[in-house]
Amino acid sequence: MQDKVYTVYILSMLITQLCHSLEEHQVRYALLGGYAVALYGAERGTVDINFVIEWE
């Protein structure tokens, strides 16, 4: 169980850093998927992570 908590923590830190980097470079993006749903407190069977990035 501790390994799973550690993995979720590391994943959360990675996503946070990626979001900060995208914002720093003024890249428009959306975070979608089960992970995004979990951020709102809803339970879901998956924790997939999807990013949509605006391409110019």
C-alpha distance matrix in Angstrom:
0.0 3.8 5.4 5.2 6.4 8.7 9.9 10.8 12.5 14.4 15.4 16.7 18.7 20.2 21.3 22.7 24.6 25.9 27.2 28.8 30.5 31.8 33.2 34.7 36.6 37.5 35.9 35.6 32.3 30.2 26.4 25.8 23.4 20.2 18.9 22.2 22.1 18.8 20.5 23.0 20.5 21.1 18.5 18.8 17.5 17.4 16.6 19.4 21.2 24.9 27.5 31.2 33.5 37.2 39.3 42.8
3.8 0.0 3.8 5.4 5.1 6.2 8.6 10.0 10.5 12.3 14.2 15.3 16.6 18.4 20.0 21.1 22.7 24.4 25.8 27.1 28.7 30.4 31.7 32.9 34.9 36.1 34.8 34.8 31.7 29.9 26.3 26.3 24.3 21.4 19.4 22.5 23.0 19.5 20.6 23.4 21.2 22.4 20.3 20.8 19.9 19.3 17.8 20.4 21.5 25.2 27.4 31.2 33.1 36.8 38.9 42.2
5.4 3.8 0.0 3.8 5.5 5.1 6.1 8.6 9.8 10.5 12.1 14.1 15.3 16.4 18.3 19.9 21.1 22.4 24.3 25.7 26.9 28.5 30.2 31.4 33.1 34.5 32.9 33.1 30.0 28.4 24.8 24.8 22.8 20.3 18.3 21.7 22.5 19.4 20.5 23.7 22.0 22.8 20.6 20.5 19.3 18.1 16.4 18.4 19.5 23.1 25.3 29.1 31.0 34.7 36.5 39.9
5.2 5.4 3.8 0.0 3.8 5.4 5.0 6.2 8.6 9.9 10.5 12.2 14.3 15.3 16.4 18.2 20.0 21.0 22.4 24.3 25.7 26.9 28.5 30.1 31.7 32.7 31.0 30.8 27.5 25.6 21.9 21.6 19.4 16.6 14.9 18.4 19.0 15.9 17.3 20.4 18.6 19.2 16.9 16.7 15.5 14.4 12.8 15.2 16.5 20.2 22.7 26.4 28.6 32.3 34.3 37.8
6.4 5.1 5.5 3.8 0.0 3.8 5.4 5.2 6.2 8.7 9.9 10.5 12.4 14.3 15.4 16.4 18.4 20.0 21.1 22.5 24.4 25.8 27.0 28.5 30.5 31.4 30.0 29.9 26.8 24.9 21.2 21.4 19.6 16.8 14.5 17.5 18.2 14.8 15.6 18.6 16.9 18.1 16.4 17.0 16.7 15.7 13.5 16.2 16.9 20.6 22.7 26.4 28.4 32.0 34.2 37.6
8.7 6.2 5.1 5.4 3.8 0.0 3.8 5.5 5.0 6.2 8.6 9.8 10.6 12.3 14.3 15.3 16.6 18.4 20.0 21.1 22.6 24.4 25.8 26.9 28.8 30.2 29.0 29.3 26.4 25.0 21.6 22.2 20.8 18.6 15.9 18.8 20.1 17.0 17.3 20.7 19.4 20.9 19.5 19.8 19.4 17.8 15.2 17.1 17.3 20.8 22.5 26.3 27.8 31.4 33.4 36.7
9.9 8.6 6.1 5.0 5.4 3.8 0.0 3.8 5.4 5.2 6.1 8.5 9.9 10.5 12.3 14.1 15.4 16.5 18.3 20.0 21.1 22.5 24.3 25.6 27.1 28.5 26.8 27.1 24.1 22.6 19.1 19.5 18.0 16.1 13.6 16.8 18.3 15.6 16.3 19.8 18.9 19.9 18.3 17.9 17.2 15.1 12.5 13.9 14.2 17.7 19.5 23.3 25.0 28.7 30.6 33.9
10.8 10.0 8.6 6.2 5.2 5.5 3.8 0.0 3.8 5.5 5.0 6.0 8.6 9.8 10.5 12.1 14.2 15.2 16.3 18.2 19.9 21.0 22.4 24.1 25.8 26.7 25.1 24.9 21.8 20.0 16.4 16.8 15.3 13.2 10.4 13.4 14.9 12.0 12.5 16.0 15.2 16.3 15.1 15.1 15.0 13.0 10.0 12.0 12.1 15.7 17.6 21.3 23.2 26.9 29.1 32.5
12.5 10.5 9.8 8.6 6.2 5.0 5.4 3.8 0.0 3.8 5.4 5.1 6.3 8.7 10.0 10.6 12.4 14.3 15.4 16.5 18.4 20.1 21.2 22.4 24.6 25.7 24.6 24.8 22.0 20.6 17.3 18.4 17.7 15.8 12.5 14.8 16.7 13.7 13.2 16.8 16.2 18.1 17.5 18.0 18.4 16.5 13.3 15.0 14.3 17.6 18.8 22.4 23.8 27.3 29.6 32.7
14.4 12.3 10.5 9.9 8.7 6.2 5.2 5.5 3.8 0.0 3.8 5.4 5.1 6.2 8.7 9.9 10.6 12.3 14.3 15.4 16.5 18.4 20.0 20.9 22.7 24.3 23.1 23.7 21.1 20.3 17.2 18.5 18.0 16.8 13.6 15.9 18.3 15.9 15.4 19.1 19.1 20.7 20.0 19.9 20.0 17.5 14.1 14.9 13.8 16.8 17.7 21.4 22.4 26.0 27.9 31.0
15.4 14.2 12.1 10.5 9.9 8.6 6.1 5.0 5.4 3.8 0.0 3.8 5.4 5.1 6.2 8.6 9.9 10.5 12.3 14.2 15.3 16.5 18.4 19.8 21.3 22.4 20.8 21.1 18.2 17.0 13.8 14.9 14.4 13.4 10.2 12.7 15.3 13.3 13.0 16.8 17.1 18.3 17.7 17.1 17.3 14.4 10.9 11.3 10.0 13.1 14.2 17.9 19.3 22.9 24.9 28.2
16.7 15.3 14.1 12.2 10.5 9.8 8.5 6.0 5.1 5.4 3.8 0.0 3.8 5.4 5.2 6.1 8.6 9.9 10.6 12.3 14.2 15.4 16.5 18.2 20.1 20.9 19.6 19.7 16.9 15.6 12.5 14.0 14.0 13.0 9.4 11.0 13.6 11.5 10.3 14.1 14.7 16.5 16.6 16.7 17.6 15.1 11.4 12.3 10.6 13.4 14.1 17.6 18.9 22.3 24.7 27.8
18.7 16.6 15.3 14.3 12.4 10.6 9.9 8.6 6.3 5.1 5.4 3.8 0.0 3.8 5.5 5.1 6.2 8.6 9.9 10.5 12.2 14.3 15.3 16.3 18.4 19.8 19.0 19.7 17.5 17.0 14.4 16.6 17.1 16.6 12.9 14.1 17.0 15.1 13.4 17.1 17.9 20.0 20.3 20.5 21.4 18.8 15.0 15.5 13.3 15.6 15.5 18.9 19.5 22.7 24.9 27.7
20.2 18.4 16.4 15.3 14.3 12.3 10.5 9.8 8.7 6.2 5.1 5.4 3.8 0.0 3.8 5.4 5.2 6.2 8.6 9.9 10.6 12.3 14.3 15.2 16.7 18.3 17.0 18.0 15.7 15.6 13.1 15.4 16.0 16.1 12.7 14.0 17.3 16.0 14.7 18.4 19.6 21.2 21.3 20.8 21.3 18.2 14.5 14.1 11.5 13.4 13.1 16.5 16.9 20.3 22.1 25.0
21.3 20.0 18.3 16.4 15.4 14.3 12.3 10.5 10.0 8.7 6.2 5.2 5.5 3.8 0.0 3.8 5.5 5.0 6.1 8.6 9.8 10.5 12.2 14.0 15.4 16.3 14.7 15.1 12.5 11.9 9.4 11.8 12.9 13.4 10.0 10.6 14.2 13.4 11.9 15.4 17.1 18.5 19.0 18.5 19.5 16.4 12.7 12.0 9.0 10.5 10.1 13.4 14.1 17.5 19.7 22.8
22.7 21.1 19.9 18.2 16.4 15.3 14.1 12.1 10.6 9.9 8.6 6.1 5.1 5.4 3.8 0.0 3.8 5.4 5.2 6.2 8.6 9.9 10.6 12.1 14.4 15.2 14.5 15.0 13.0 12.8 10.8 13.8 15.4 15.7 12.1 12.0 15.4 14.4 12.0 15.3 17.2 19.3 20.3 20.4 21.9 19.2 15.4 15.3 12.3 13.5 12.5 15.3 15.5 18.5 20.9 23.6
24.6 22.7 21.1 20.0 18.4 16.6 15.4 14.2 12.4 10.6 9.9 8.6 6.2 5.2 5.5 3.8 0.0 3.8 5.5 5.1 6.1 8.6 9.9 10.3 12.4 14.1 13.6 15.1 13.7 14.5 13.1 16.3 18.0 18.7 15.2 15.2 18.8 18.0 15.8 19.1 20.9 22.9 23.8 23.7 24.9 21.8 18.1 17.4 14.3 15.1 13.6 16.2 15.6 18.4 20.3 22.7
25.9 24.4 22.4 21.0 20.0 18.4 16.5 15.2 14.3 12.3 10.5 9.9 8.6 6.2 5.0 5.4 3.8 0.0 3.8 5.5 5.1 6.2 8.6 9.8 10.7 12.2 10.9 12.3 10.7 11.7 10.7 13.9 15.9 17.2 14.2 14.1 17.8 17.7 15.8 19.0 21.2 22.6 23.5 22.8 23.9 20.6 17.1 15.7 12.1 12.2 10.3 12.7 12.0 15.0 16.7 19.3
27.2 25.8 24.3 22.4 21.1 20.0 18.3 16.3 15.4 14.3 12.3 10.6 9.9 8.6 6.1 5.2 5.5 3.8 0.0 3.8 5.4 5.1 6.2 8.5 10.0 10.4 9.3 10.0 8.4 9.3 8.8 12.4 15.0 16.5 13.5 12.4 16.1 16.4 13.9 16.6 19.3 20.9 22.4 22.0 23.7 20.7 17.2 16.0 12.4 12.1 9.7 11.7 11.1 13.7 16.1 18.5
28.8 27.1 25.7 24.3 22.5 21.1 20.0 18.2 16.5 15.4 14.2 12.3 10.5 9.9 8.6 6.2 5.1 5.5 3.8 0.0 3.8 5.5 5.1 6.0 8.6 9.7 10.0 11.5 11.1 12.5 12.4 16.1 18.7 20.0 16.8 15.6 19.2 19.2 16.3 19.0 21.6 23.6 25.2 25.2 27.0 24.1 20.5 19.6 16.0 15.9 13.4 15.0 13.8 15.8 18.0 19.8
30.5 28.7 26.9 25.7 24.4 22.6 21.1 19.9 18.4 16.5 15.3 14.2 12.2 10.6 9.8 8.6 6.1 5.1 5.4 3.8 0.0 3.8 5.4 5.0 6.3 8.5 8.6 11.1 11.1 13.4 13.6 17.3 19.9 21.6 18.6 17.7 21.5 21.7 19.2 21.9 24.6 26.3 27.6 27.2 28.6 25.4 21.9 20.4 16.7 16.1 13.3 14.6 12.7 14.6 16.1 17.8
31.8 30.4 28.5 26.9 25.8 24.4 22.5 21.0 20.1 18.4 16.5 15.4 14.3 12.3 10.5 9.9 8.6 6.2 5.1 5.5 3.8 0.0 3.8 5.5 5.3 6.1 5.1 7.4 7.6 10.4 11.4 15.0 18.0 20.3 17.7 16.4 20.1 20.9 18.6 20.9 23.9 25.3 26.8 26.1 27.6 24.5 21.2 19.3 15.6 14.2 10.9 11.4 9.2 10.9 12.6 14.5
33.2 31.7 30.2 28.5 27.0 25.8 24.3 22.4 21.2 20.0 18.4 16.5 15.3 14.3 12.2 10.6 9.9 8.6 6.2 5.1 5.4 3.8 0.0 3.8 5.3 4.8 5.8 7.4 8.5 11.0 12.4 16.2 19.5 21.5 18.9 17.0 20.5 21.3 18.5 20.4 23.6 25.3 27.3 27.1 29.0 26.1 22.8 21.4 17.7 16.4 13.2 13.4 11.3 12.3 14.5 15.8
34.7 32.9 31.4 30.1 28.5 26.9 25.6 24.1 22.4 20.9 19.8 18.2 16.3 15.2 14.0 12.1 10.3 9.8 8.5 6.0 5.0 5.5 3.8 0.0 3.8 5.5 7.7 10.4 11.9 14.7 15.9 19.7 22.8 24.7 21.9 20.3 23.9 24.4 21.5 23.7 26.7 28.6 30.4 30.3 32.1 29.1 25.6 24.2 20.5 19.4 16.2 16.5 14.0 14.8 16.3 17.1
36.6 34.9 33.1 31.7 30.5 28.8 27.1 25.8 24.6 22.7 21.3 20.1 18.4 16.7 15.4 14.4 12.4 10.7 10.0 8.6 6.3 5.3 5.3 3.8 0.0 3.8 5.5 9.0 11.1 14.5 16.3 19.8 23.0 25.4 22.9 21.4 25.0 26.0 23.4 25.5 28.6 30.1 31.8 31.3 32.9 29.7 26.4 24.5 20.7 19.1 15.6 15.3 12.2 12.4 13.3 13.7
37.5 36.1 34.5 32.7 31.4 30.2 28.5 26.7 25.7 24.3 22.4 20.9 19.8 18.3 16.3 15.2 14.1 12.2 10.4 9.7 8.5 6.1 4.8 5.5 3.8 0.0 3.8 6.3 9.2 12.6 15.1 18.5 22.0 24.6 22.4 20.3 23.7 25.1 22.4 24.0 27.4 28.8 30.9 30.4 32.2 29.3 26.2 24.3 20.6 18.6 14.9 14.0 11.0 10.5 12.0 12.3
35.9 34.8 32.9 31.0 30.0 29.0 26.8 25.1 24.6 23.1 20.8 19.6 19.0 17.0 14.7 14.5 13.6 10.9 9.3 10.0 8.6 5.1 5.8 7.7 5.5 3.8 0.0 3.8 6.2 10.0 12.5 15.7 19.1 22.0 20.1 18.2 21.6 23.2 21.0 22.7 26.1 27.1 28.8 28.0 29.6 26.5 23.6 21.4 17.7 15.4 11.6 10.4 7.2 7.1 8.8 10.0
35.6 34.8 33.1 30.8 29.9 29.3 27.1 24.9 24.8 23.7 21.1 19.7 19.7 18.0 15.1 15.0 15.1 12.3 10.0 11.5 11.1 7.4 7.4 10.4 9.0 6.3 3.8 0.0 3.8 7.2 10.4 13.4 17.0 20.0 18.6 16.1 19.2 21.3 19.2 20.4 23.9 24.7 26.7 25.8 27.7 24.9 22.2 20.1 16.6 14.0 10.3 8.5 6.0 5.6 8.6 10.2
32.3 31.7 30.0 27.5 26.8 26.4 24.1 21.8 22.0 21.1 18.2 16.9 17.5 15.7 12.5 13.0 13.7 10.7 8.4 11.1 11.1 7.6 8.5 11.9 11.1 9.2 6.2 3.8 0.0 3.8 6.8 9.7 13.3 16.3 15.0 12.7 15.9 18.0 16.2 17.6 21.0 21.5 23.2 22.2 24.0 21.1 18.5 16.3 12.9 10.2 6.7 5.4 4.4 6.1 9.5 12.2
30.2 29.9 28.4 25.6 24.9 25.0 22.6 20.0 20.6 20.3 17.0 15.6 17.0 15.6 11.9 12.8 14.5 11.7 9.3 12.5 13.4 10.4 11.0 14.7 14.5 12.6 10.0 7.2 3.8 0.0 3.8 6.2 10.0 13.0 12.0 9.4 12.3 14.7 13.2 14.3 17.7 17.9 19.7 18.7 20.6 18.0 15.6 13.7 10.6 8.2 5.6 5.1 6.7 8.8 12.3 15.2
26.4 26.3 24.8 21.9 21.2 21.6 19.1 16.4 17.3 17.2 13.8 12.5 14.4 13.1 9.4 10.8 13.1 10.7 8.8 12.4 13.6 11.4 12.4 15.9 16.3 15.1 12.5 10.4 6.8 3.8 0.0 3.8 7.1 9.7 8.3 6.1 9.4 11.4 10.3 12.0 14.9 15.1 16.6 15.5 17.4 14.6 12.0 10.4 7.3 5.9 4.8 6.7 9.0 11.9 15.1 18.3
25.8 26.3 24.8 21.6 21.4 22.2 19.5 16.8 18.4 18.5 14.9 14.0 16.6 15.4 11.8 13.8 16.3 13.9 12.4 16.1 17.3 15.0 16.2 19.7 19.8 18.5 15.7 13.4 9.7 6.2 3.8 0.0 3.8 7.0 7.1 5.2 7.5 10.2 10.3 11.5 14.0 13.3 14.4 12.8 14.5 11.9 10.1 8.3 6.4 4.9 6.0 7.5 10.9 13.7 16.7 20.1
23.4 24.3 22.8 19.4 19.6 20.8 18.0 15.3 17.7 18.0 14.4 14.0 17.1 16.0 12.9 15.4 18.0 15.9 15.0 18.7 19.9 18.0 19.5 22.8 23.0 22.0 19.1 17.0 13.3 10.0 7.1 3.8 0.0 3.8 5.5 5.5 6.5 8.8 10.3 11.6 13.1 11.7 11.9 9.6 10.9 8.3 7.0 5.5 5.3 5.5 8.4 10.5 14.0 17.0 19.7 23.2
20.2 21.4 20.3 16.6 16.8 18.6 16.1 13.2 15.8 16.8 13.4 13.0 16.6 16.1 13.4 15.7 18.7 17.2 16.5 20.0 21.6 20.3 21.5 24.7 25.4 24.6 22.0 20.0 16.3 13.0 9.7 7.0 3.8 0.0 3.8 5.4 5.0 6.1 8.7 10.1 10.7 9.0 8.5 6.3 7.7 5.4 4.2 5.0 6.5 8.5 11.5 14.0 17.4 20.5 23.2 26.8
18.9 19.4 18.3 14.9 14.5 15.9 13.6 10.4 12.5 13.6 10.2 9.4 12.9 12.7 10.0 12.1 15.2 14.2 13.5 16.8 18.6 17.7 18.9 21.9 22.9 22.4 20.1 18.6 15.0 12.0 8.3 7.1 5.5 3.8 0.0 3.8 5.4 5.0 6.4 9.1 9.9 9.7 9.7 8.7 10.2 7.7 4.6 5.8 5.5 8.3 10.6 13.7 16.6 19.9 22.7 26.2
22.2 22.5 21.7 18.4 17.5 18.8 16.8 13.4 14.8 15.9 12.7 11.0 14.1 14.0 10.6 12.0 15.2 14.1 12.4 15.6 17.7 16.4 17.0 20.3 21.4 20.3 18.2 16.1 12.7 9.4 6.1 5.2 5.5 5.4 3.8 0.0 3.8 5.4 5.2 7.0 9.2 9.3 10.6 10.2 12.6 10.6 8.2 8.6 7.3 8.4 9.8 12.2 15.0 17.9 21.1 24.3
22.1 23.0 22.5 19.0 18.2 20.1 18.3 14.9 16.7 18.3 15.3 13.6 17.0 17.3 14.2 15.4 18.8 17.8 16.1 19.2 21.5 20.1 20.5 23.9 25.0 23.7 21.6 19.2 15.9 12.3 9.4 7.5 6.5 5.0 5.4 3.8 0.0 3.8 5.4 5.4 6.9 5.8 7.5 7.4 10.6 9.7 8.4 9.7 9.8 11.1 13.0 15.0 18.1 20.7 24.0 27.2
18.8 19.5 19.4 15.9 14.8 17.0 15.6 12.0 13.7 15.9 13.3 11.5 15.1 16.0 13.4 14.4 18.0 17.7 16.4 19.2 21.7 20.9 21.3 24.4 26.0 25.1 23.2 21.3 18.0 14.7 11.4 10.2 8.8 6.1 5.0 5.4 3.8 0.0 3.8 5.2 5.0 5.1 6.1 7.1 10.0 9.4 7.6 10.1 10.6 12.9 14.9 17.5 20.3 23.3 26.4 29.7
20.5 20.6 20.5 17.3 15.6 17.3 16.3 12.5 13.2 15.4 13.0 10.3 13.4 14.7 11.9 12.0 15.8 15.8 13.9 16.3 19.2 18.6 18.5 21.5 23.4 22.4 21.0 19.2 16.2 13.2 10.3 10.3 10.3 8.7 6.4 5.2 5.4 3.8 0.0 3.8 5.4 7.5 9.5 10.8 13.8 12.8 10.3 12.2 11.4 13.3 14.4 16.8 19.2 21.9 25.3 28.3
23.0 23.4 23.7 20.4 18.6 20.7 19.8 16.0 16.8 19.1 16.8 14.1 17.1 18.4 15.4 15.3 19.1 19.0 16.6 19.0 21.9 20.9 20.4 23.7 25.5 24.0 22.7 20.4 17.6 14.3 12.0 11.5 11.6 10.1 9.1 7.0 5.4 5.2 3.8 0.0 3.8 5.7 9.0 10.9 14.5 14.2 12.6 14.5 14.1 15.4 16.4 18.3 20.8 23.1 26.6 29.5
20.5 21.2 22.0 18.6 16.9 19.4 18.9 15.2 16.2 19.1 17.1 14.7 17.9 19.6 17.1 17.2 20.9 21.2 19.3 21.6 24.6 23.9 23.6 26.7 28.6 27.4 26.1 23.9 21.0 17.7 14.9 14.0 13.1 10.7 9.9 9.2 6.9 5.0 5.4 3.8 0.0 3.8 6.5 9.5 12.9 13.4 12.3 15.0 15.4 17.4 19.0 21.2 23.9 26.4 29.9 32.9
21.1 22.4 22.8 19.2 18.1 20.9 19.9 16.3 18.1 20.7 18.3 16.5 20.0 21.2 18.5 19.3 22.9 22.6 20.9 23.6 26.3 25.3 25.3 28.6 30.1 28.8 27.1 24.7 21.5 17.9 15.1 13.3 11.7 9.0 9.7 9.3 5.8 5.1 7.5 5.7 3.8 0.0 3.8 6.5 10.2 11.3 11.1 13.8 14.9 16.7 18.8 20.8 23.9 26.4 29.8 32.9
18.5 20.3 20.6 16.9 16.4 19.5 18.3 15.1 17.5 20.0 17.7 16.6 20.3 21.3 19.0 20.3 23.8 23.5 22.4 25.2 27.6 26.8 27.3 30.4 31.8 30.9 28.8 26.7 23.2 19.7 16.6 14.4 11.9 8.5 9.7 10.6 7.5 6.1 9.5 9.0 6.5 3.8 0.0 3.8 6.9 8.8 9.4 12.6 14.5 16.8 19.5 21.9 25.2 28.0 31.1 34.4
18.8 20.8 20.5 16.7 17.0 19.8 17.9 15.1 18.0 19.9 17.1 16.7 20.5 20.8 18.5 20.4 23.7 22.8 22.0 25.2 27.2 26.1 27.1 30.3 31.3 30.4 28.0 25.8 22.2 18.7 15.5 12.8 9.6 6.3 8.7 10.2 7.4 7.1 10.8 10.9 9.5 6.5 3.8 0.0 3.8 5.5 7.2 9.9 12.4 14.6 17.7 20.0 23.5 26.4 29.3 32.8
17.5 19.9 19.3 15.5 16.7 19.4 17.2 15.0 18.4 20.0 17.3 17.6 21.4 21.3 19.5 21.9 24.9 23.9 23.7 27.0 28.6 27.6 29.0 32.1 32.9 32.2 29.6 27.7 24.0 20.6 17.4 14.5 10.9 7.7 10.2 12.6 10.6 10.0 13.8 14.5 12.9 10.2 6.9 3.8 0.0 3.8 7.0 9.4 12.8 15.2 18.7 21.2 24.7 27.8 30.3 33.9
17.4 19.3 18.1 14.4 15.7 17.8 15.1 13.0 16.5 17.5 14.4 15.1 18.8 18.2 16.4 19.2 21.8 20.6 20.7 24.1 25.4 24.5 26.1 29.1 29.7 29.3 26.5 24.9 21.1 18.0 14.6 11.9 8.3 5.4 7.7 10.6 9.7 9.4 12.8 14.2 13.4 11.3 8.8 5.5 3.8 0.0 3.8 5.7 9.2 11.8 15.4 18.1 21.5 24.8 27.1 30.8
16.6 17.8 16.4 12.8 13.5 15.2 12.5 10.0 13.3 14.1 10.9 11.4 15.0 14.5 12.7 15.4 18.1 17.1 17.2 20.5 21.9 21.2 22.8 25.6 26.4 26.2 23.6 22.2 18.5 15.6 12.0 10.1 7.0 4.2 4.6 8.2 8.4 7.6 10.3 12.6 12.3 11.1 9.4 7.2 7.0 3.8 0.0 3.8 6.4 9.7 13.0 16.1 19.3 22.7 25.1 28.8
19.4 20.4 18.4 15.2 16.2 17.1 13.9 12.0 15.0 14.9 11.3 12.3 15.5 14.1 12.0 15.3 17.4 15.7 16.0 19.6 20.4 19.3 21.4 24.2 24.5 24.3 21.4 20.1 16.3 13.7 10.4 8.3 5.5 5.0 5.8 8.6 9.7 10.1 12.2 14.5 15.0 13.8 12.6 9.9 9.4 5.7 3.8 0.0 3.8 6.6 10.2 13.2 16.4 19.9 22.0 25.7
21.2 21.5 19.5 16.5 16.9 17.3 14.2 12.1 14.3 13.8 10.0 10.6 13.3 11.5 9.0 12.3 14.3 12.1 12.4 16.0 16.7 15.6 17.7 20.5 20.7 20.6 17.7 16.6 12.9 10.6 7.3 6.4 5.3 6.5 5.5 7.3 9.8 10.6 11.4 14.1 15.4 14.9 14.5 12.4 12.8 9.2 6.4 3.8 0.0 3.8 6.8 10.3 13.1 16.7 18.9 22.6
24.9 25.2 23.1 20.2 20.6 20.8 17.7 15.7 17.6 16.8 13.1 13.4 15.6 13.4 10.5 13.5 15.1 12.2 12.1 15.9 16.1 14.2 16.4 19.4 19.1 18.6 15.4 14.0 10.2 8.2 5.9 4.9 5.5 8.5 8.3 8.4 11.1 12.9 13.3 15.4 17.4 16.7 16.8 14.6 15.2 11.8 9.7 6.6 3.8 0.0 3.8 6.7 9.8 13.3 15.4 19.2
27.5 27.4 25.3 22.7 22.7 22.5 19.5 17.6 18.8 17.7 14.2 14.1 15.5 13.1 10.1 12.5 13.6 10.3 9.7 13.4 13.3 10.9 13.2 16.2 15.6 14.9 11.6 10.3 6.7 5.6 4.8 6.0 8.4 11.5 10.6 9.8 13.0 14.9 14.4 16.4 19.0 18.8 19.5 17.7 18.7 15.4 13.0 10.2 6.8 3.8 0.0 3.8 6.3 9.9 12.2 15.8
31.2 31.2 29.1 26.4 26.4 26.3 23.3 21.3 22.4 21.4 17.9 17.6 18.9 16.5 13.4 15.3 16.2 12.7 11.7 15.0 14.6 11.4 13.4 16.5 15.3 14.0 10.4 8.5 5.4 5.1 6.7 7.5 10.5 14.0 13.7 12.2 15.0 17.5 16.8 18.3 21.2 20.8 21.9 20.0 21.2 18.1 16.1 13.2 10.3 6.7 3.8 0.0 3.8 6.7 9.2 12.8
33.5 33.1 31.0 28.6 28.4 27.8 25.0 23.2 23.8 22.4 19.3 18.9 19.5 16.9 14.1 15.5 15.6 12.0 11.1 13.8 12.7 9.2 11.3 14.0 12.2 11.0 7.2 6.0 4.4 6.7 9.0 10.9 14.0 17.4 16.6 15.0 18.1 20.3 19.2 20.8 23.9 23.9 25.2 23.5 24.7 21.5 19.3 16.4 13.1 9.8 6.3 3.8 0.0 3.8 6.2 9.6
37.2 36.8 34.7 32.3 32.0 31.4 28.7 26.9 27.3 26.0 22.9 22.3 22.7 20.3 17.5 18.5 18.4 15.0 13.7 15.8 14.6 10.9 12.3 14.8 12.4 10.5 7.1 5.6 6.1 8.8 11.9 13.7 17.0 20.5 19.9 17.9 20.7 23.3 21.9 23.1 26.4 26.4 28.0 26.4 27.8 24.8 22.7 19.9 16.7 13.3 9.9 6.7 3.8 0.0 3.8 6.5
39.3 38.9 36.5 34.3 34.2 33.4 30.6 29.1 29.6 27.9 24.9 24.7 24.9 22.1 19.7 20.9 20.3 16.7 16.1 18.0 16.1 12.6 14.5 16.3 13.3 12.0 8.8 8.6 9.5 12.3 15.1 16.7 19.7 23.2 22.7 21.1 24.0 26.4 25.3 26.6 29.9 29.8 31.1 29.3 30.3 27.1 25.1 22.0 18.9 15.4 12.2 9.2 6.2 3.8 0.0 3.8
42.8 42.2 39.9 37.8 37.6 36.7 33.9 32.5 32.7 31.0 28.2 27.8 27.7 25.0 22.8 23.6 22.7 19.3 18.5 19.8 17.8 14.5 15.8 17.1 13.7 12.3 10.0 10.2 12.2 15.2 18.3 20.1 23.2 26.8 26.2 24.3 27.2 29.7 28.3 29.5 32.9 32.9 34.4 32.8 33.9 30.8 28.8 25.7 22.6 19.2 15.8 12.8 9.6 6.5 3.8 0.0
